[in-house]
Amino acid sequence: MTTKRALILAGGGLAGIGWETGILQGIADEAPDTARALLDSDVLVGTSAGSTVAAQISSPLSLTELFERQIGDTSAELDSGADVDTITALFLSALSQPGDLRERLQRIGTIALNAPTVPEPARRSVIEARLPSHTWPAQALRITAIDTVTGDLAVFDSSSGVDLVDAVAASCAVPGTWPPVTIGGRRYMDGGVSTPVHTAVASDCATAVVLVPASETAPSPFSAGTAAEIAAFGARTFAIFADDEALAAFGPNLLDPRCRRPSALAGREQGRRVAAAVTEFLA
C-alpha cells in the first residue's frame, strides 16, 4: 500500500497563482510544520496556474519570497486583452456541437491553433520570468497539458525530456488567449481545458491535498464538477476551494495581472483560517 502524499494545484489564471501562493503562506503563518509538509509532498501535480505554483514551490526560493513576488508592484505578466467571458464563449461554441470528450477537445484545440495571440517566444519569456528555477526539481513534479490535435492528455515530468519552462508554458496556454506551445513537433494547450485538477495524475498517492481557486459549486463542461471529481478520487483527500472573500478578491477577470495582489492577500487570510483543519488532516 502506497503512503505517498500529493499536493494537487488546480488551474485558475493569475488569480489562481496568487491565491494558491497565499493559501500556502497563510498556512505557514499559523502552522509552519504543516506548510512544510505540503511543500515537501512526495508528488506535486500542477495544472495551468497550478503548474506555475508547483514549479515555484519546488524551486530554491522560499515561500515568503514567492508570496512577496505576488504582492509586489512589478511583474513581467502580459495583459492579453482577453477575458473569461470571451474564453467561455469560445468553449461553448466548441462544446455545442456533438461528439465525445476527445472530439470536443480537438475542436477547442483548433480554436487555440487559429486564435491571434502574441508570438510563442514572447509568451515563453513571461513564463521564464515566473519561474525562479528552470531546472526540474528532484521532487516528483507532474505538469499537465492537452495536445491540440489529438485532444490527449500529456503529463510532463523530469523524465519527459521537456524543458520545465516549456512544460509550464504549455500547461498555461489558455486557448484563444495565449499561443499553444511547441514541444517535440506537437502543439499543446492549457491542461485545465478538460479539468482543472487532474486527480488521476496522482493515482499512485494515498493522500492528497487539493487547492482549487474556484467555488466548490463551480460547473465543469466535461464532468459533474471539480468537487465531484475530487470526491471520486481513490485517495484520502482534503480540498480547499476559494471562499466568498477570495472569489470577490479575484475580480471579474482571472487573467488580469492586477488581480494578483488581492488574490494573494485573500488566499493568505483563508490559509490562516484553514490551517488547523489541514494540520488535523495530515496528522
Sequence and secondary structure as in RCSB ss.txt:
>XXXX:A:sequence
MTTKRALILAGGGLAGIGWETGILQGIADEAPDTARALLDSDVLVGTSAGSTVAAQISSPLSLTELFERQIGDTS
AELDSGADVDTITALFLSALSQPGDLRERLQRIGTIALNAPTVPEPARRSVIEARLPSHTWPAQALRITAIDTVT
GDLAVFDSSSGVDLVDAVAASCAVPGTWPPVTIGGRRYMDGGVSTPVHTAVASDCATAVVLVPASETAPSPFSAG
TAAEIAAFGARTFAIFADDEALAAFGPNLLDPRCRRPSALAGREQGRRVAAAVTEFLA
>XXXX:A:secstr
    EEEEE   HHHHHHHHHHHHHHHHHH HHHHHHHHT SEEEEETHHHHHHHHHTSSS HHHHHHHHHSS  
     S  HHHHHHHHHHHHTS   HHHHHHHHHHHHHHS    HHHHHHHHHHH S  S  SSEEEEEEEETTT
  EEEE TTS   HHHHHHHHT  TTTS  EEETTEEEEEGGGT SS GGGGTT SEEEEEESS TT   SSSS 
HHHHHHHSSSEEEEEE  HHHHHHH S TT GGGHHHHHHHHHHHHHHHHHHHHHHH 
